[in-house]
């Protein structure tokens, strides 16, 4: 249970990405079989899960200070 609470946002991202990948294959997919990601449901689902893992865990921008505050600190 501790694992789930620790990594809940990562698991949510993977789940949403996997569902979106499967939905993309189901509704849009590639019928000719020449598309490496879109032609099979399992590759599309895994790729969606990977994107779902990466997206919420991308680096966050640090908050920038006001220019006025920075000028006052430099004085």
C-alpha positions as CSV (number, residue, x, y, z in Angstrom):
1,X,0.0,0.0,0.0
2,X,2.9,2.3,0.7
3,X,4.1,1.8,-2.9
4,X,0.8,3.0,-4.3
5,X,0.7,6.1,-2.1
6,X,4.3,6.9,-2.9
7,X,4.0,6.6,-6.7
8,X,0.3,7.4,-7.2
9,X,0.8,10.2,-9.7
10,X,3.2,8.1,-11.8
11,X,0.7,5.2,-11.8
12,X,-2.1,7.6,-12.7
13,X,0.0,9.0,-15.6
14,X,0.9,5.5,-16.9
15,X,-2.8,4.4,-16.7
16,X,-4.1,7.4,-18.5
17,X,-1.4,7.1,-21.1
18,X,-2.0,3.4,-21.7
19,X,-5.8,4.0,-22.1
20,X,-5.1,6.9,-24.5
21,X,-2.7,4.7,-26.5
22,X,-5.2,1.9,-26.7
23,X,-8.0,4.3,-27.7
24,X,-5.7,5.8,-30.4
25,X,-5.1,2.4,-31.8
26,X,-8.8,1.5,-31.7
27,X,-10.2,4.6,-33.3
28,X,-7.3,5.9,-35.5
29,X,-4.7,3.0,-35.8
30,X,-3.0,1.9,-39.0
31,X,-4.8,-0.8,-40.9
32,X,-2.0,-1.6,-43.4
33,X,0.3,-2.9,-40.7
34,X,3.2,-0.8,-41.8
35,X,3.1,1.7,-38.9
36,X,5.3,0.3,-36.1
37,X,3.5,1.9,-33.2
38,X,-0.1,2.2,-34.5
39,X,-0.5,-1.2,-36.1
40,X,-0.6,-3.3,-32.9
41,X,-2.6,-2.6,-29.9
42,X,0.1,-3.7,-27.5
43,X,2.8,-1.4,-28.9
44,X,0.4,1.6,-29.0
45,X,-0.7,0.9,-25.4
46,X,2.9,0.5,-24.2
47,X,4.0,3.7,-26.0
48,X,1.0,5.6,-24.5
49,X,2.0,4.3,-21.0
50,X,5.5,5.5,-21.5
51,X,4.4,8.9,-22.6
52,X,2.0,9.0,-19.6
53,X,4.9,8.2,-17.3
54,X,7.2,10.9,-18.8
55,X,4.7,13.7,-19.1
56,X,3.8,14.2,-15.5
57,X,7.4,13.6,-14.4
58,X,9.0,16.2,-16.7
59,X,11.3,18.7,-15.0
60,X,9.5,21.7,-13.5
61,X,10.5,25.2,-14.0
62,X,11.7,27.0,-11.0
63,X,9.8,30.1,-9.9
64,X,11.6,33.2,-11.0
65,X,12.0,36.1,-8.6
66,X,10.7,39.5,-9.3
67,X,13.2,41.7,-11.0
68,X,12.7,44.4,-8.3
69,X,13.5,41.9,-5.5
70,X,16.6,40.8,-7.3
71,X,17.8,44.3,-7.8
72,X,17.3,45.1,-4.1
73,X,19.2,42.0,-3.1
74,X,22.1,43.0,-5.4
75,X,22.5,46.4,-3.7
